[in-house]
Amino acid sequence: MKAIIYTRVSTEEQAKHGFSLAKQELECKNFATRNGYEILKIFKEEGVSAKTTNRPQLQNLIRYCIENKKSIDSIIVWKFDRFTRKLEDQIALFGKLQKYGIKVVSATENNEENATGNLMRNIIGSFAQYENDVKSERVKAGMEQAFLEGNWLWKAPVGYKMINKKLYIDGTKGTHIKKIFEDFATGLYKQTDLLAYLKENGIKISANTLCDLLRKPVYCGYLVNKKYSAKPIKGNFKPIVDEQTFYRVQAILNGNKAQAVPHLRQNPMFPLKQFITCPYCNQSLTGDTPHGRKGQKYYYYRCYNKDCIAHFNISKDKLENNFVEYLTKIKPDKSLLKLFKTIMNDVYNKSTEEARNSYNSFNKQLEGINNNKSKLLDLLIEEKISSDAYKMKVEQFEKAELDLKSKIAVNDIPENDFNECLEYACNVLDNLDKFWLNSKIDIKERLQKIIFPNGLRYESGVFRNSQMSSLFKIIGTLSVPSINMVPPREFESLSTP
């Protein structure tokens, strides 16, 4: 008779019980010798559980049996649970192999081909499945308990690392992740900016991964998994960002806070490119650096629109000097800035009071949600509502809770530094031309976008704009003796004072 041998061991079994493949193979060979089998092939499955039949060597064995069914009499295993630990899979596999005239025999267990033998094999299969189910329940219970204690149970997220099953901030990467959260929370950066920053610092992730990363509560120190807990669990690890920053980010992602994000085209040599438009075709000018005969460089702003009738160009120095002169002309008068500061202080005080009232209202609503969740849990314990109804209502409450926390985060007003920010902003307005000249390229481009949202058109030495910043419009109205207006609710400085 001809047979093949199948051995299998999981990593845990090998470590705890010494069920080595070599030991199994030796006993299977001894069994084959005693019973007159010739061994055709040996299949070894190492470090693989028998929870499913989707195992590489088992699948190879089945294919081998199908291809050589006429020359195989038996499959020899050390114990039947080496083949499978689920009774359902055992019955299905044994039945499939019997169709090809192949039986499975154990080197250490009952192999009788009668009712008693079949019963014993089914009992062995049932006990193997029972043992597997008990082990699975223990693992699940252990994972749930570990989760409730604040332990991270999965692969470390970007910015963290696992050491002895504990989550720690990964030095440099953690610093970069913290920066992208803080930058995005300002509303001055797009996700593409964050991706570019991460790539520059050796962290390559996709846009989808970044979006998912910005949503993960683990970065502010909380664990969320509906399977283990209906509410977030405080982690026993250090968060990368504080909760306020995290919920500011959620507010932006959810559309609850506007972003002031200009499209940056950082080229220090040509800060006005893509901002000034051609007087003939209204297309954006770009930078050009032609060379002279002796190799010297010349710098121009040029229109490259192929349909333009003039292909307008102007020297870099001339256009930028004219732009600085234009900034000098539109600077608010000092007396208007003084009046503007007085009004802004008044508006700020009123806004602060409104913000405090909103803050108290949001927190009261949060308290109400938590009370409702507690009452809902009581109803579940008293079996007055179903588990499905409980989960559905909890999800609704948690969605409302997240929305309120996002509103609280963006409702915050920095009371301590408002006057400093206002002084800084007014100083920028008072020195608009000098500020633009002395700023770095990113600040120049942001300033241009803030003052002229739709850019400028340069025509016969004159700048024309279709829309000016609402801030300048408001300051302009202050020159009218009698005013009736609503100043803006908030004013953000262009850069950190």
Backbone hydrogen bonds, N-H to C=O, Kabsch-Sander energy under -0.5 kcal/mol:
donor,donor_aa,acceptor,acceptor_aa,energy
3,A,38,E,-2.7
4,I,74,S,-1.8
5,I,41,K,-2.3
6,Y,76,I,-2.3
7,T,43,F,-2.6
9,V,45,E,-2.0
14,Q,10,S,-2.3
15,A,11,T,-2.0
16,K,12,E,-2.8
17,H,13,E,-2.5
18,G,13,E,-0.8
18,G,14,Q,-0.7
19,F,13,E,-0.9
20,S,18,G,-2.6
24,Q,20,S,-2.0
25,E,21,L,-2.8
26,L,22,A,-2.3
27,E,23,K,-2.1
28,C,24,Q,-2.4
29,K,25,E,-2.4
30,N,26,L,-2.3
31,F,27,E,-2.2
32,A,28,C,-2.2
33,T,29,K,-2.4
34,R,30,N,-2.3
35,N,31,F,-1.8
36,G,33,T,-1.0
37,Y,32,A,-3.2
38,E,1,M,-3.0
39,I,37,Y,-0.5
40,L,3,A,-3.1
40,L,38,E,-0.5
41,K,3,A,-0.6
43,F,5,I,-3.1
44,K,42,I,-0.5
45,E,7,T,-2.8
45,E,43,F,-0.5
46,E,44,K,-0.6
47,G,9,V,-2.1
48,V,9,V,-1.2
55,R,53,T,-2.2
59,Q,55,R,-2.6
60,N,56,P,-2.0
61,L,57,Q,-2.4
62,I,58,L,-2.3
63,R,59,Q,-2.2
64,Y,60,N,-2.4
65,C,61,L,-2.5
66,I,62,I,-2.2
67,E,63,R,-2.4
68,N,64,Y,-1.8
69,K,66,I,-0.7
71,S,68,N,-1.6
72,I,68,N,-0.6
72,I,69,K,-0.6
73,D,2,K,-2.6
74,S,2,K,-1.4
75,I,103,K,-2.5
76,I,4,I,-3.0
77,V,75,I,-0.5
77,V,105,V,-2.6
78,W,6,Y,-0.5
82,R,79,K,-1.9
83,F,80,F,-1.3
84,T,80,F,-1.3
85,R,50,A,-1.5
90,Q,86,K,-2.5
91,I,87,L,-2.6
92,A,88,E,-1.9
93,L,89,D,-2.9
94,F,90,Q,-2.7
95,G,91,I,-2.1
96,K,92,A,-2.1
97,L,93,L,-2.5
98,Q,94,F,-2.0
99,K,95,G,-1.2
100,Y,96,K,-0.6
100,Y,97,L,-0.9
101,G,98,Q,-1.6
102,I,97,L,-2.5
103,K,73,D,-1.9
105,V,75,I,-2.9
105,V,103,K,-0.5
107,A,77,V,-2.8
108,T,78,W,-0.8
114,N,112,E,-1.1
118,N,114,N,-2.8
119,L,115,A,-2.5
120,M,116,T,-2.5
121,R,117,G,-2.3
122,N,118,N,-2.3
123,I,119,L,-2.7
124,I,120,M,-2.8
125,G,121,R,-2.6
126,S,122,N,-2.6
127,F,123,I,-2.7
128,A,124,I,-2.2
129,Q,125,G,-2.2
130,Y,126,S,-2.7
131,E,127,F,-2.7
132,N,128,A,-2.1
133,D,129,Q,-2.9
134,V,130,Y,-2.7
135,K,131,E,-2.2
136,S,132,N,-2.3
137,E,133,D,-2.5
138,R,134,V,-2.3
139,V,135,K,-2.3
140,K,136,S,-2.5
141,A,137,E,-2.7
142,G,138,R,-2.6
143,M,139,V,-2.5
144,E,140,K,-2.5
145,Q,141,A,-2.4
146,A,142,G,-2.4
147,F,143,M,-2.5
148,L,144,E,-2.5
149,E,145,Q,-1.3
150,G,147,F,-2.1
151,N,146,A,-2.4
160,Y,157,P,-2.4
161,K,168,Y,-2.6
163,I,161,K,-0.5
163,I,166,K,-2.7
166,K,163,I,-1.2
168,Y,161,K,-2.7
170,D,159,G,-2.7
171,G,169,I,-1.4
174,G,170,D,-3.6
175,T,171,G,-1.8
176,H,172,T,-1.9
177,I,173,K,-2.4
178,K,174,G,-2.4
179,K,175,T,-2.0
180,I,176,H,-2.0
181,F,177,I,-1.8
182,E,178,K,-2.4
183,D,179,K,-3.0
184,F,180,I,-2.3
185,A,181,F,-2.1
186,T,182,E,-0.7
186,T,183,D,-1.0
187,G,184,F,-1.3
188,L,183,D,-0.7
194,L,190,K,-1.6
195,L,191,Q,-2.4
196,A,192,T,-2.1
197,Y,193,D,-2.2
198,L,194,L,-2.6
199,K,195,L,-2.5
200,E,196,A,-2.3
201,N,197,Y,-1.2
202,G,199,K,-1.7
203,I,198,L,-3.1
204,K,202,G,-0.7
205,I,203,I,-0.7
210,L,206,S,-2.2
211,C,207,A,-2.3
212,D,208,N,-2.2
213,L,209,T,-2.6
214,L,210,L,-2.5
215,R,211,C,-0.6
215,R,212,D,-0.8
216,K,212,D,-0.6
216,K,213,L,-1.2
219,Y,216,K,-1.5
220,C,217,P,-1.7
221,G,218,V,-1.4
222,Y,217,P,-2.0
223,L,233,I,-3.1
228,Y,225,N,-1.2
229,S,225,N,-2.4
233,I,223,L,-2.6
235,G,221,G,-3.1
236,N,150,G,-2.5
240,I,219,Y,-1.0
241,V,219,Y,-2.7
246,F,242,D,-2.1
247,Y,243,E,-2.8
248,R,244,Q,-1.8
249,V,245,T,-2.0
250,Q,246,F,-1.9
251,A,247,Y,-2.0
252,I,248,R,-1.8
253,L,249,V,-2.5
254,N,250,Q,-2.3
255,G,252,I,-1.1
256,N,251,A,-3.0
257,K,251,A,-1.0
260,A,187,G,-1.8
261,V,259,Q,-0.8
264,L,262,P,-0.9
270,F,267,N,-1.6
273,K,270,F,-1.3
274,Q,285,L,-3.3
275,F,272,L,-1.7
276,I,272,L,-2.0
277,T,456,L,-2.4
278,C,283,Q,-3.0
282,N,278,C,-1.6
285,L,276,I,-2.9
286,T,302,R,-2.6
288,D,300,Y,-2.3
292,G,296,Q,-3.2
295,G,292,G,-1.6
298,Y,290,P,-2.4
300,Y,288,D,-2.7
300,Y,298,Y,-0.5
301,Y,314,I,-3.2
302,R,286,T,-2.9
303,C,312,F,-2.9
304,Y,302,R,-0.6
308,C,305,N,-1.8
314,I,301,Y,-2.4
316,K,299,Y,-2.4
319,L,315,S,-2.2
320,E,316,K,-2.4
321,N,317,D,-2.5
322,N,318,K,-2.3
323,F,319,L,-2.0
324,V,320,E,-2.2
325,E,321,N,-2.1
326,Y,322,N,-2.0
327,L,323,F,-2.2
328,T,324,V,-2.0
329,K,325,E,-1.7
330,I,326,Y,-1.8
331,K,327,L,-0.7
337,L,333,D,-2.1
338,K,334,K,-2.0
339,L,335,S,-1.8
340,F,336,L,-2.9
341,K,337,L,-2.4
342,T,338,K,-1.7
343,I,339,L,-2.4
344,M,340,F,-2.8
345,N,341,K,-2.2
346,D,342,T,-1.7
347,V,343,I,-3.0
348,Y,344,M,-2.9
349,N,345,N,-2.2
350,K,346,D,-2.0
351,S,347,V,-2.8
352,T,348,Y,-2.9
353,E,349,N,-1.9
354,E,350,K,-2.3
355,A,351,S,-2.9
356,R,352,T,-2.4
357,N,353,E,-2.2
358,S,354,E,-2.7
359,Y,355,A,-3.0
360,N,356,R,-2.6
361,S,357,N,-2.3
362,F,358,S,-3.2
363,N,359,Y,-2.3
364,K,360,N,-2.0
365,Q,361,S,-2.2
366,L,362,F,-2.3
367,E,363,N,-2.4
368,G,364,K,-2.0
369,I,365,Q,-2.2
370,N,366,L,-2.3
371,N,367,E,-2.2
372,N,368,G,-2.3
373,K,369,I,-2.3
374,S,370,N,-1.9
375,K,371,N,-2.4
376,L,372,N,-2.4
377,L,373,K,-2.0
378,D,374,S,-1.9
379,L,375,K,-2.1
380,L,376,L,-1.9
381,I,377,L,-2.4
382,E,378,D,-2.3
383,E,380,L,-1.3
384,K,379,L,-3.0
385,I,379,L,-0.9
390,Y,386,S,-2.1
391,K,387,S,-2.4
392,M,388,D,-2.2
393,K,389,A,-2.3
394,V,390,Y,-2.6
395,E,391,K,-2.2
396,Q,392,M,-1.7
397,F,393,K,-2.5
398,E,394,V,-2.7
399,K,395,E,-2.0
400,A,396,Q,-2.0
401,E,397,F,-2.5
402,L,398,E,-2.5
403,D,399,K,-2.0
404,L,400,A,-2.2
405,K,401,E,-2.4
406,S,402,L,-2.0
407,K,403,D,-1.9
408,I,404,L,-2.5
409,A,405,K,-2.1
410,V,406,S,-1.9
411,N,407,K,-1.2
412,D,408,I,-0.6
412,D,409,A,-0.6
415,E,413,I,-1.8
417,D,414,P,-0.7
418,F,415,E,-0.7
421,C,417,D,-2.5
422,L,418,F,-2.9
423,E,419,N,-2.5
424,Y,420,E,-2.2
425,A,421,C,-2.7
426,C,422,L,-2.6
427,N,423,E,-2.1
428,V,424,Y,-2.1
429,L,425,A,-2.3
430,D,426,C,-2.3
431,N,427,N,-1.3
432,L,429,L,-0.9
435,F,431,N,-3.2
436,W,432,L,-2.1
437,L,433,D,-2.1
438,N,434,K,-2.2
439,S,435,F,-0.6
439,S,436,W,-0.8
444,K,440,K,-2.4
445,E,441,I,-2.4
446,R,442,D,-1.9
447,L,443,I,-2.8
448,Q,444,K,-2.5
449,K,445,E,-2.0
450,I,446,R,-2.3
451,I,447,L,-2.4
452,F,448,Q,-2.7
454,N,467,Q,-0.6
455,G,452,F,-2.0
456,L,275,F,-1.9
457,R,464,R,-3.0
458,Y,277,T,-1.6
459,E,457,R,-0.6
459,E,462,V,-3.2
462,V,459,E,-1.4
464,R,457,R,-3.0
469,S,451,I,-2.6
473,K,469,S,-1.7
474,I,470,S,-2.5
475,I,471,L,-2.3
476,G,472,F,-2.2
477,T,473,K,-1.6
478,L,474,I,-0.7
478,L,475,I,-0.9
479,S,476,G,-1.3
480,V,477,T,-1.7
483,I,481,P,-0.6
